[in-house]
Every structure is written in C-alpha cells, then in structure tokens.
Amino acid sequence: MARALQPVTHTHRLATEADIPALHAIMDAAISGPLSTFLTPAQVEASRMIMGVDSQLVSDRTYFLIEIDGVLAGCGGWSRRITEYGGDHTPGRVPALLTPGIDAARIRAMYTAPEFTRQGVGRLIVGLCEEAARSEGYSRVELVATMGGEPLYRASGYREIERFADDRGGVAVPLVRMGKSLKDTSADVGKT
Ligand SMILES: CC(C)(COP(=O)(O)OP(=O)(O)OC[C@H]1O[C@@H](n2cnc3c(N)ncnc32)[C@H](O)[C@@H]1OP(=O)(O)O)[C@@H](O)C(=O)NCCC(=O)NCCS
C-alpha cells in the first residue's frame, strides 16, 4: 500500500553566533555547487575572496536561516549598513549605517544548499528581507548579484543597475548591481 507523502515543513529564524560554523559549510557548498555552473573554475575560486560569512549580519540579527524538516536548507539576509557584499575577510568593508527613507537597504549573502535549490528557499528569504527592511522604513533595496544569484533576483522583481567585475580574488568575477522599490511591489522602479 502506498504511504501518504509527508508535508515538507519550512521554518525560518534569525541566525545566531552558534550557527556560524554551519553557515561557512553551506556557503562553501553553494559556491562549489550552484554557483559553479555559471562561472569558470578560476572564477569560482576567486569568488571565495568576495563572498562568505559576514558576521556583522549575524550580530545585527538581520540574517535568516531556512530549515526544511529540521535541516539547514538556505541562508541570506539584509543590511542597514553600507557594505554591499563580501565576507569578514573581504577588503573594503564600510560598516557605517544607511539612512531609512534616503538610502537603499541591502540584500546580502544568499545561499541555498545544493540539495535544496529550486524549491523556493531563496525567494522566501528575499521576501523576509524585504518585509524586515520595509518595517524599518526603507523604501528601496539594492544588492550586488553573482551570475548565479541574478535569476533569483530577476524572478523577485529586481532590475539591473550596472554590470561590473571584481578582480580582488585574482581573476575578474562578473557581478551585477540590482535594485527594487519597496513602495510598489508590482512594478520595479530600478534606475535602468
Ligand atoms: C542563488 C541561489 C541562492 C538561489 O536559491 P534557490 O533557493 O534555488 O532559489 P529559488 O528556488 O527560490 O528560485 C526562485 C526563482 O529564481 C529563479 N532561479 C533560481 N535559480 C535559478 C537558476 N539556477 N536558473 C534559472 N533560474 C533560477 C527561478 O525563476 C526560480 O523559480 P522556479 O524554480 O519556480 O523557476 C542559489 O542558487 C545559490 O546558493 N547559488 C550559489 C551562491 C550564490 O551565487 N548566491 C547568490 C549571491 S548574490
């Protein structure tokens, strides 16, 4: 006799410092896995310099974890700080605070475990981040996407602002700055 399918349970919570080892592991797996299909092997290795755990997001309590049936499936967050992307080890961080209503909040450090991609984890985290930023008075969000992240953000209503490359890892890694208005979620008002 066929067994009834058990419902999949997604839960979310804010990450704490105790989660940081697990965050390193999921980010490493996501860079080696889903991101690697968009880049050359040299670009994947260079990406590790400009991606990874930003413990400031954890201490700010703006970094979400998604668990599916109790297993860490993805992570990502938002920020009230100027730093646009990168981990604790990435040069050029600017931790000064943004101003709600004037500056765009950031979406930061989105990673889904390879075995949980294309199940809505990324989209769920983007929605949580937008809701949190809106509740603190931000009317716009901007982010810097990898080539692996761009399809998720396009599907979430973000529009391209500019393309550029970051060569601080020794090889030029293509990136795209994107933005979305939180005033009207049905229509993006990106600059381009
Ligand atoms: C980017 C990433 C977080 C997406 O996570 P995800 O949980 O798989 O995303 P979702 O399942 O919520 O995808 C939502 C939509 O985005 C789009 N999308 C996501 N990944 C895509 C891909 N690889 N190819 C095409 N479209 C994609 C689709 O429209 C998708 O909807 P669908 O599955 O119904 O077609 C994940 O691929 C990842 O960890 N990549 C490596 C790390 C990285 O580059 N992070 C981005 C930093 S900016």
The ligand as an SDF file (V2000), in Angstrom:
LIG
                    3D

 48 50  0  0  0  0  0  0  0  0999 V2000
   21.1160   31.9350   -5.9260 C   0  0  0  0  0  0  0  0  0  0  0  0
   20.5370   30.8750   -5.0120 C   0  0  0  0  0  0  0  0  0  0  0  0
   20.5940   31.3820   -3.5530 C   0  0  0  0  0  0  0  0  0  0  0  0
   19.0720   30.6190   -5.4460 C   0  0  0  0  0  0  0  0  0  0  0  0
   18.4530   29.8580   -4.4480 O   0  0  0  0  0  0  0  0  0  0  0  0
   17.1600   28.9130   -4.6770 P   0  0  0  0  0  0  0  0  0  0  0  0
   16.6880   28.5510   -3.3010 O   0  0  0  0  0  0  0  0  0  0  0  0
   17.4880   27.7940   -5.5830 O   0  0  0  0  0  0  0  0  0  0  0  0
   16.1310   29.8850   -5.3880 O   0  0  0  0  0  0  0  0  0  0  0  0
   14.5360   29.6640   -5.5670 P   0  0  0  0  0  0  0  0  0  0  0  0
   14.2230   28.1990   -5.5660 O   0  0  0  0  0  0  0  0  0  0  0  0
   13.8380   30.4920   -4.5510 O   0  0  0  0  0  0  0  0  0  0  0  0
   14.3010   30.2710   -7.0250 O   0  0  0  0  0  0  0  0  0  0  0  0
   13.2780   31.2230   -7.2850 C   0  0  0  0  0  0  0  0  0  0  0  0
   13.2690   31.5150   -8.7560 C   0  0  0  0  0  0  0  0  0  0  0  0
   14.5220   32.1180   -9.1330 O   0  0  0  0  0  0  0  0  0  0  0  0
   14.8860   31.6680  -10.4610 C   0  0  0  0  0  0  0  0  0  0  0  0
   16.0910   30.8360  -10.3740 N   0  0  0  0  0  0  0  0  0  0  0  0
   16.7550   30.4510   -9.2420 C   0  0  0  0  0  0  0  0  0  0  0  0
   17.8530   29.7350   -9.5590 N   0  0  0  0  0  0  0  0  0  0  0  0
   17.8880   29.6580  -10.9170 C   0  0  0  0  0  0  0  0  0  0  0  0
   18.7750   29.0330  -11.8510 C   0  0  0  0  0  0  0  0  0  0  0  0
   19.8540   28.3450  -11.4250 N   0  0  0  0  0  0  0  0  0  0  0  0
   18.4910   29.1310  -13.1620 N   0  0  0  0  0  0  0  0  0  0  0  0
   17.4120   29.8290  -13.5900 C   0  0  0  0  0  0  0  0  0  0  0  0
   16.5280   30.4390  -12.7610 N   0  0  0  0  0  0  0  0  0  0  0  0
   16.7630   30.3540  -11.4410 C   0  0  0  0  0  0  0  0  0  0  0  0
   13.7080   30.8570  -10.9600 C   0  0  0  0  0  0  0  0  0  0  0  0
   12.7800   31.7470  -11.5710 O   0  0  0  0  0  0  0  0  0  0  0  0
   13.1370   30.3150   -9.6440 C   0  0  0  0  0  0  0  0  0  0  0  0
   11.7820   29.9540   -9.7370 O   0  0  0  0  0  0  0  0  0  0  0  0
   11.3830   28.4730  -10.3100 P   0  0  0  0  0  0  0  0  0  0  0  0
   12.2580   27.4720   -9.6210 O   0  0  0  0  0  0  0  0  0  0  0  0
    9.9250   28.3610   -9.9280 O   0  0  0  0  0  0  0  0  0  0  0  0
   11.6370   28.5330  -11.7920 O   0  0  0  0  0  0  0  0  0  0  0  0
   21.3260   29.5400   -5.1140 C   0  0  0  0  0  0  0  0  0  0  0  0
   21.3410   29.1250   -6.4720 O   0  0  0  0  0  0  0  0  0  0  0  0
   22.7670   29.6320   -4.6290 C   0  0  0  0  0  0  0  0  0  0  0  0
   23.0520   29.3700   -3.4590 O   0  0  0  0  0  0  0  0  0  0  0  0
   23.7140   29.9530   -5.5430 N   0  0  0  0  0  0  0  0  0  0  0  0
   25.1480   29.9720   -5.1840 C   0  0  0  0  0  0  0  0  0  0  0  0
   25.5330   31.1250   -4.2790 C   0  0  0  0  0  0  0  0  0  0  0  0
   25.2170   32.4490   -4.9290 C   0  0  0  0  0  0  0  0  0  0  0  0
   25.6900   32.7630   -6.0150 O   0  0  0  0  0  0  0  0  0  0  0  0
   24.3890   33.2290   -4.2320 N   0  0  0  0  0  0  0  0  0  0  0  0
   23.9430   34.4940   -4.7510 C   0  0  0  0  0  0  0  0  0  0  0  0
   24.7320   35.5850   -4.1700 C   0  0  0  0  0  0  0  0  0  0  0  0
   24.2310   37.1280   -4.9110 S   0  0  0  0  0  0  0  0  0  0  0  0
  1  2  1  0
  2  3  1  0
  2  4  1  0
  2 36  1  0
  4  5  1  0
  5  6  1  0
  6  7  2  0
  6  8  1  0
  6  9  1  0
  9 10  1  0
 10 11  2  0
 10 12  1  0
 10 13  1  0
 13 14  1  0
 14 15  1  0
 15 16  1  0
 15 30  1  0
 16 17  1  0
 17 18  1  0
 17 28  1  0
 18 19  1  0
 18 27  1  0
 19 20  2  0
 20 21  1  0
 21 22  1  0
 21 27  2  0
 22 23  1  0
 22 24  2  0
 24 25  1  0
 25 26  2  0
 26 27  1  0
 28 29  1  0
 28 30  1  0
 30 31  1  0
 31 32  1  0
 32 33  2  0
 32 34  1  0
 32 35  1  0
 36 37  1  0
 36 38  1  0
 38 39  2  0
 38 40  1  0
 40 41  1  0
 41 42  1  0
 42 43  1  0
 43 44  2  0
 43 45  1  0
 45 46  1  0
 46 47  1  0
 47 48  1  0
M  END
$$$$
